């Protein structure tokens, strides 16, 4: 596992690359043929980072626990055979369900399904839903409300 400093460096590089990509996409030539100034990061970008960083850190800190839960729900199926995108979607959603009392489990499940449908295979939404529904059934908290 990466030490906390390495995680911080990786997250900084990730967010910098995201900002650079967004700026490059927004960088359109002006009407006079000179490049326009790129847009600075917005408060929305900052909110995404403030929400995303703790989730990424949490998943990395609890990776063995999360993988164990996934393996329990996918009997006779090696976790390495699960598509990387699906595996990481499952890790993130299960982390939210277990460790983020401010997020109702059904919200985590619905978001995970939507992400799987958009970024993975045509069957991934159903696969992710099936695994997360089993995990939800074992939770000791309400599925439709936050615990806060």
Backbone torsions as a table, in degrees:
resi	resn	phi	psi	omega
1	UNK	NA	145.1	-179.6
2	UNK	-72.9	139.5	173.7
3	UNK	-66.7	157.7	-177.2
4	UNK	-53.5	-36.2	-179.2
5	UNK	-64.5	-39.9	180.0
6	UNK	-66.3	-38.4	177.7
7	UNK	-63.1	-44.3	177.8
8	UNK	-57.7	-45.9	-180.0
9	UNK	-62.8	-43.0	179.3
10	UNK	-63.9	-43.3	178.8
11	UNK	-63.7	-41.6	177.3
12	UNK	-59.9	-44.9	178.4
13	UNK	-62.7	-41.1	179.1
14	UNK	-60.4	-50.7	-177.4
15	UNK	-66.0	-36.0	176.5
16	UNK	-63.5	-41.0	179.4
17	UNK	-66.6	-37.4	178.0
18	UNK	-64.9	-42.4	178.7
19	UNK	-64.7	-43.8	179.3
20	UNK	-61.5	-42.1	179.5
21	UNK	-64.9	-41.8	179.2
22	UNK	-64.5	-41.3	178.9
23	UNK	-64.7	-42.9	180.0
24	UNK	-61.9	-39.4	179.0
25	UNK	-68.8	-31.6	-176.9
26	UNK	-86.4	-11.4	-173.3
27	UNK	-79.7	92.5	-179.1
28	UNK	-107.9	143.9	178.0
29	UNK	-64.8	145.4	178.2
30	UNK	-74.4	172.1	-178.6
31	UNK	-67.4	-19.0	-179.5
32	UNK	-93.6	7.9	177.7
33	UNK	86.1	0.0	176.7
34	UNK	-101.1	145.9	179.8
35	UNK	-63.7	142.7	175.4
36	UNK	-84.8	164.7	178.7
37	UNK	-73.6	136.5	177.3
38	UNK	-68.0	151.7	178.5
39	UNK	-71.5	137.7	175.8
40	UNK	-72.8	161.1	176.6
41	UNK	-56.1	142.1	-178.0
42	UNK	-95.6	170.6	176.4
43	UNK	-65.5	-28.6	176.8
44	UNK	-65.2	-40.6	176.1
45	UNK	-58.9	-42.2	-180.0
46	UNK	-64.9	-40.4	178.7
47	UNK	-63.9	-40.5	178.7
48	UNK	-61.4	-43.9	179.8
49	UNK	-65.6	-42.1	179.9
50	UNK	-63.8	-32.5	177.5
51	UNK	-79.6	-41.4	-173.4
52	UNK	-75.5	-39.4	-177.0
53	UNK	-55.4	-51.1	-179.7
54	UNK	-63.3	-31.9	177.6
55	UNK	-66.8	-44.8	179.7
56	UNK	-62.7	-46.7	178.6
57	UNK	-60.1	-44.5	-179.1
58	UNK	-61.0	-44.4	178.8
59	UNK	-62.2	-43.5	-180.0
60	UNK	-64.4	-38.8	179.9
61	UNK	-69.6	-32.3	-175.6
62	UNK	-106.7	18.9	-172.8
63	UNK	-54.4	-45.9	-179.1
64	UNK	-63.8	-42.1	177.9
65	UNK	-61.5	-47.2	-177.6
66	UNK	-64.4	-43.7	178.5
67	UNK	-64.1	-35.9	176.7
68	UNK	-62.4	-40.5	178.4
69	UNK	-66.4	-42.7	178.2
70	UNK	-61.6	-43.9	179.9
71	UNK	-63.3	-36.8	176.7
72	UNK	-60.1	-39.9	-175.3
73	UNK	-83.3	-13.6	-179.0
74	UNK	-119.7	57.4	-179.0
75	UNK	-52.8	142.5	179.6
76	UNK	61.6	24.5	179.8
77	UNK	-137.6	111.4	-179.5
78	UNK	-64.2	131.6	-177.1
79	UNK	-57.8	-30.1	179.6
80	UNK	-68.7	-17.0	177.9
81	UNK	-81.9	-15.7	177.3
82	UNK	-74.7	134.7	179.6
83	UNK	-52.6	139.2	-176.8
84	UNK	-55.7	-41.0	179.4
85	UNK	-61.6	-48.7	-179.8
86	UNK	-62.0	-43.0	-179.9
87	UNK	-58.6	-45.0	-178.6
88	UNK	-72.8	-32.9	173.9
89	UNK	-63.1	-45.1	178.7
90	UNK	-61.8	-44.6	179.7
91	UNK	-58.3	-47.1	-177.6
92	UNK	-65.1	-46.2	-179.1
93	UNK	-65.1	-42.4	179.2
94	UNK	-65.9	-39.9	176.0
95	UNK	-57.5	-47.6	179.3
96	UNK	-60.3	-43.3	-177.3
97	UNK	-64.3	-35.6	-176.4
98	UNK	-90.9	-32.1	-168.9
99	UNK	-122.2	-1.7	178.7
100	UNK	-119.4	87.6	-178.3
101	UNK	-65.7	-17.4	-180.0
102	UNK	-79.9	-7.3	-179.2
103	UNK	-115.1	116.8	177.2
104	UNK	-61.2	139.0	-178.8
105	UNK	-53.6	-38.0	-178.9
106	UNK	-65.9	-28.6	176.5
107	UNK	-67.3	-45.4	177.8
108	UNK	-59.6	-42.5	-179.3
109	UNK	-64.9	-49.0	-178.7
110	UNK	-61.7	-42.0	178.2
111	UNK	-64.1	-41.7	179.9
112	UNK	-62.7	-42.2	178.9
113	UNK	-62.3	-45.7	179.8
114	UNK	-61.2	-42.8	179.4
115	UNK	-65.0	-42.7	179.8
116	UNK	-62.6	-42.6	179.2
117	UNK	-62.9	-37.3	-176.4
118	UNK	-79.0	-39.0	-169.6
119	UNK	-112.2	-0.5	-178.5
120	UNK	-127.5	-151.9	-174.9
121	UNK	-80.4	170.9	-178.6
122	UNK	-67.1	-23.1	179.4
123	UNK	-94.3	-5.2	-174.0
124	UNK	-64.5	-36.5	179.7
125	UNK	-58.4	-46.2	179.2
126	UNK	-66.8	-41.2	179.8
127	UNK	-61.2	-50.6	-179.7
128	UNK	-61.3	-43.0	179.0
129	UNK	-59.9	-44.6	-179.0
130	UNK	-61.5	-45.0	-179.8
131	UNK	-66.0	-48.7	-176.2
132	UNK	-67.4	-32.0	177.4
133	UNK	-64.7	-38.4	176.2
134	UNK	-64.1	-42.2	179.1
135	UNK	-64.2	-43.6	-179.7
136	UNK	-58.2	-38.2	-179.2
137	UNK	-63.2	-20.3	-179.1
138	UNK	-98.5	-2.4	-178.3
139	UNK	-73.0	149.0	177.0
140	UNK	-105.6	47.0	178.4
141	UNK	-152.9	160.6	179.0
142	UNK	-62.2	141.3	-177.3
143	UNK	-81.8	-25.6	-172.3
144	UNK	-106.6	-1.9	178.7
145	UNK	-131.8	156.4	175.8
146	UNK	-76.2	157.2	-178.6
147	UNK	-83.3	-5.4	-179.8
148	UNK	-85.5	NA	NA
